[in-house]
Amino acid sequence: MARKATAAAAKRKPKSEKAANTAQIRTLAHDLSNALEAILQAAYLLGQSRLEDDPKRWAQLIDSSSQEAARLNREIRKLLRAMSEE
């Protein structure tokens, strides 16, 4: 009987570790979303201003790269939701 209890406890531990890791990644993804939102807003505002060619290209690079980072972050959060449903 004690052997079964020990085996059951061993199985539970990784699950709680997995849940803790998932929660930590979820928190990081949320914080990343907040940081990206500020970058996206700044890139948008830069794009609305009258910039010369080179600065305008840099602003476009910031905008496209931050949008791609936001897309990747949404994918990560989608995976985290799926993992937490398991």
PyMOL CGO cylinders between C-alpha atoms (Angstrom):
from pymol import cmd
from pymol.cgo import CYLINDER

trace = [
    CYLINDER, 0.00, 0.00, 0.00, 2.80, 2.42, 0.88, 0.3, 1, 1, 1, 1, 1, 1,
    CYLINDER, 2.80, 2.42, 0.88, 4.42, 1.68, -2.47, 0.3, 1, 1, 1, 1, 1, 1,
    CYLINDER, 4.42, 1.68, -2.47, 1.25, 2.75, -4.32, 0.3, 1, 1, 1, 1, 1, 1,
    CYLINDER, 1.25, 2.75, -4.32, 1.02, 5.95, -2.29, 0.3, 1, 1, 1, 1, 1, 1,
    CYLINDER, 1.02, 5.95, -2.29, 4.64, 6.79, -3.06, 0.3, 1, 1, 1, 1, 1, 1,
    CYLINDER, 4.64, 6.79, -3.06, 4.14, 6.15, -6.77, 0.3, 1, 1, 1, 1, 1, 1,
    CYLINDER, 4.14, 6.15, -6.77, 1.02, 8.30, -6.77, 0.3, 1, 1, 1, 1, 1, 1,
    CYLINDER, 1.02, 8.30, -6.77, 2.87, 11.10, -5.00, 0.3, 1, 1, 1, 1, 1, 1,
    CYLINDER, 2.87, 11.10, -5.00, 5.69, 10.89, -7.54, 0.3, 1, 1, 1, 1, 1, 1,
    CYLINDER, 5.69, 10.89, -7.54, 3.18, 11.21, -10.36, 0.3, 1, 1, 1, 1, 1, 1,
    CYLINDER, 3.18, 11.21, -10.36, 1.55, 14.23, -8.74, 0.3, 1, 1, 1, 1, 1, 1,
    CYLINDER, 1.55, 14.23, -8.74, 4.79, 16.13, -8.21, 0.3, 1, 1, 1, 1, 1, 1,
    CYLINDER, 4.79, 16.13, -8.21, 5.68, 16.58, -11.89, 0.3, 1, 1, 1, 1, 1, 1,
    CYLINDER, 5.68, 16.58, -11.89, 2.11, 17.67, -12.55, 0.3, 1, 1, 1, 1, 1, 1,
    CYLINDER, 2.11, 17.67, -12.55, 2.35, 20.40, -9.94, 0.3, 1, 1, 1, 1, 1, 1,
    CYLINDER, 2.35, 20.40, -9.94, 5.77, 21.37, -11.31, 0.3, 1, 1, 1, 1, 1, 1,
    CYLINDER, 5.77, 21.37, -11.31, 4.26, 21.48, -14.78, 0.3, 1, 1, 1, 1, 1, 1,
    CYLINDER, 4.26, 21.48, -14.78, 1.43, 23.66, -13.51, 0.3, 1, 1, 1, 1, 1, 1,
    CYLINDER, 1.43, 23.66, -13.51, 3.89, 25.97, -11.76, 0.3, 1, 1, 1, 1, 1, 1,
    CYLINDER, 3.89, 25.97, -11.76, 6.04, 26.23, -14.90, 0.3, 1, 1, 1, 1, 1, 1,
    CYLINDER, 6.04, 26.23, -14.90, 2.98, 26.87, -17.03, 0.3, 1, 1, 1, 1, 1, 1,
    CYLINDER, 2.98, 26.87, -17.03, 1.82, 29.60, -14.65, 0.3, 1, 1, 1, 1, 1, 1,
    CYLINDER, 1.82, 29.60, -14.65, 5.25, 31.21, -14.70, 0.3, 1, 1, 1, 1, 1, 1,
    CYLINDER, 5.25, 31.21, -14.70, 5.38, 31.16, -18.51, 0.3, 1, 1, 1, 1, 1, 1,
    CYLINDER, 5.38, 31.16, -18.51, 1.84, 32.56, -18.63, 0.3, 1, 1, 1, 1, 1, 1,
    CYLINDER, 1.84, 32.56, -18.63, 2.93, 35.45, -16.38, 0.3, 1, 1, 1, 1, 1, 1,
    CYLINDER, 2.93, 35.45, -16.38, 5.98, 36.11, -18.57, 0.3, 1, 1, 1, 1, 1, 1,
    CYLINDER, 5.98, 36.11, -18.57, 3.85, 36.04, -21.72, 0.3, 1, 1, 1, 1, 1, 1,
    CYLINDER, 3.85, 36.04, -21.72, 1.43, 38.52, -20.15, 0.3, 1, 1, 1, 1, 1, 1,
    CYLINDER, 1.43, 38.52, -20.15, 4.28, 40.85, -19.19, 0.3, 1, 1, 1, 1, 1, 1,
    CYLINDER, 4.28, 40.85, -19.19, 5.73, 40.50, -22.67, 0.3, 1, 1, 1, 1, 1, 1,
    CYLINDER, 5.73, 40.50, -22.67, 2.34, 41.49, -24.12, 0.3, 1, 1, 1, 1, 1, 1,
    CYLINDER, 2.34, 41.49, -24.12, 2.38, 44.65, -22.06, 0.3, 1, 1, 1, 1, 1, 1,
    CYLINDER, 2.38, 44.65, -22.06, 5.89, 45.57, -23.19, 0.3, 1, 1, 1, 1, 1, 1,
    CYLINDER, 5.89, 45.57, -23.19, 5.06, 44.83, -26.83, 0.3, 1, 1, 1, 1, 1, 1,
    CYLINDER, 5.06, 44.83, -26.83, 1.94, 46.96, -26.65, 0.3, 1, 1, 1, 1, 1, 1,
    CYLINDER, 1.94, 46.96, -26.65, 4.01, 49.99, -25.70, 0.3, 1, 1, 1, 1, 1, 1,
    CYLINDER, 4.01, 49.99, -25.70, 6.42, 49.31, -28.59, 0.3, 1, 1, 1, 1, 1, 1,
    CYLINDER, 6.42, 49.31, -28.59, 3.53, 48.84, -31.04, 0.3, 1, 1, 1, 1, 1, 1,
    CYLINDER, 3.53, 48.84, -31.04, 1.94, 52.11, -29.94, 0.3, 1, 1, 1, 1, 1, 1,
    CYLINDER, 1.94, 52.11, -29.94, 5.22, 54.00, -30.22, 0.3, 1, 1, 1, 1, 1, 1,
    CYLINDER, 5.22, 54.00, -30.22, 5.87, 52.50, -33.67, 0.3, 1, 1, 1, 1, 1, 1,
    CYLINDER, 5.87, 52.50, -33.67, 2.39, 53.55, -34.77, 0.3, 1, 1, 1, 1, 1, 1,
    CYLINDER, 2.39, 53.55, -34.77, 2.94, 57.10, -33.55, 0.3, 1, 1, 1, 1, 1, 1,
    CYLINDER, 2.94, 57.10, -33.55, 6.34, 57.24, -35.25, 0.3, 1, 1, 1, 1, 1, 1,
    CYLINDER, 6.34, 57.24, -35.25, 4.73, 56.05, -38.46, 0.3, 1, 1, 1, 1, 1, 1,
    CYLINDER, 4.73, 56.05, -38.46, 2.21, 58.88, -38.27, 0.3, 1, 1, 1, 1, 1, 1,
    CYLINDER, 2.21, 58.88, -38.27, 4.89, 61.54, -37.99, 0.3, 1, 1, 1, 1, 1, 1,
    CYLINDER, 4.89, 61.54, -37.99, 6.70, 63.15, -40.91, 0.3, 1, 1, 1, 1, 1, 1,
    CYLINDER, 6.70, 63.15, -40.91, 9.96, 61.29, -41.07, 0.3, 1, 1, 1, 1, 1, 1,
    CYLINDER, 9.96, 61.29, -41.07, 12.63, 61.32, -43.73, 0.3, 1, 1, 1, 1, 1, 1,
    CYLINDER, 12.63, 61.32, -43.73, 13.43, 58.14, -45.65, 0.3, 1, 1, 1, 1, 1, 1,
    CYLINDER, 13.43, 58.14, -45.65, 15.96, 56.47, -43.33, 0.3, 1, 1, 1, 1, 1, 1,
    CYLINDER, 15.96, 56.47, -43.33, 14.14, 57.16, -40.06, 0.3, 1, 1, 1, 1, 1, 1,
    CYLINDER, 14.14, 57.16, -40.06, 10.87, 56.10, -41.70, 0.3, 1, 1, 1, 1, 1, 1,
    CYLINDER, 10.87, 56.10, -41.70, 12.42, 52.74, -42.68, 0.3, 1, 1, 1, 1, 1, 1,
    CYLINDER, 12.42, 52.74, -42.68, 13.65, 52.24, -39.10, 0.3, 1, 1, 1, 1, 1, 1,
    CYLINDER, 13.65, 52.24, -39.10, 10.16, 53.00, -37.78, 0.3, 1, 1, 1, 1, 1, 1,
    CYLINDER, 10.16, 53.00, -37.78, 8.69, 50.49, -40.24, 0.3, 1, 1, 1, 1, 1, 1,
    CYLINDER, 8.69, 50.49, -40.24, 11.22, 47.88, -39.13, 0.3, 1, 1, 1, 1, 1, 1,
    CYLINDER, 11.22, 47.88, -39.13, 10.30, 48.46, -35.48, 0.3, 1, 1, 1, 1, 1, 1,
    CYLINDER, 10.30, 48.46, -35.48, 6.61, 48.20, -36.36, 0.3, 1, 1, 1, 1, 1, 1,
    CYLINDER, 6.61, 48.20, -36.36, 6.86, 45.01, -38.42, 0.3, 1, 1, 1, 1, 1, 1,
    CYLINDER, 6.86, 45.01, -38.42, 9.20, 43.30, -35.97, 0.3, 1, 1, 1, 1, 1, 1,
    CYLINDER, 9.20, 43.30, -35.97, 7.09, 44.16, -32.94, 0.3, 1, 1, 1, 1, 1, 1,
    CYLINDER, 7.09, 44.16, -32.94, 3.95, 42.96, -34.73, 0.3, 1, 1, 1, 1, 1, 1,
    CYLINDER, 3.95, 42.96, -34.73, 5.68, 39.66, -35.46, 0.3, 1, 1, 1, 1, 1, 1,
    CYLINDER, 5.68, 39.66, -35.46, 6.78, 39.40, -31.81, 0.3, 1, 1, 1, 1, 1, 1,
    CYLINDER, 6.78, 39.40, -31.81, 3.18, 40.05, -30.73, 0.3, 1, 1, 1, 1, 1, 1,
    CYLINDER, 3.18, 40.05, -30.73, 1.96, 37.31, -33.09, 0.3, 1, 1, 1, 1, 1, 1,
    CYLINDER, 1.96, 37.31, -33.09, 4.47, 34.86, -31.66, 0.3, 1, 1, 1, 1, 1, 1,
    CYLINDER, 4.47, 34.86, -31.66, 3.42, 35.81, -28.13, 0.3, 1, 1, 1, 1, 1, 1,
    CYLINDER, 3.42, 35.81, -28.13, -0.23, 35.13, -29.02, 0.3, 1, 1, 1, 1, 1, 1,
    CYLINDER, -0.23, 35.13, -29.02, 0.79, 31.68, -30.27, 0.3, 1, 1, 1, 1, 1, 1,
    CYLINDER, 0.79, 31.68, -30.27, 2.65, 31.00, -27.02, 0.3, 1, 1, 1, 1, 1, 1,
    CYLINDER, 2.65, 31.00, -27.02, -0.40, 32.04, -25.00, 0.3, 1, 1, 1, 1, 1, 1,
    CYLINDER, -0.40, 32.04, -25.00, -2.62, 29.85, -27.16, 0.3, 1, 1, 1, 1, 1, 1,
    CYLINDER, -2.62, 29.85, -27.16, -0.36, 26.86, -26.46, 0.3, 1, 1, 1, 1, 1, 1,
    CYLINDER, -0.36, 26.86, -26.46, -0.37, 27.65, -22.74, 0.3, 1, 1, 1, 1, 1, 1,
    CYLINDER, -0.37, 27.65, -22.74, -4.18, 27.66, -22.71, 0.3, 1, 1, 1, 1, 1, 1,
    CYLINDER, -4.18, 27.66, -22.71, -4.20, 24.28, -24.44, 0.3, 1, 1, 1, 1, 1, 1,
    CYLINDER, -4.20, 24.28, -24.44, -1.66, 22.89, -21.97, 0.3, 1, 1, 1, 1, 1, 1,
    CYLINDER, -1.66, 22.89, -21.97, -3.65, 24.08, -18.98, 0.3, 1, 1, 1, 1, 1, 1,
    CYLINDER, -3.65, 24.08, -18.98, -6.78, 22.33, -20.31, 0.3, 1, 1, 1, 1, 1, 1,
    CYLINDER, -6.78, 22.33, -20.31, -4.97, 18.97, -20.33, 0.3, 1, 1, 1, 1, 1, 1,
]
cmd.load_cgo(trace, "trace")
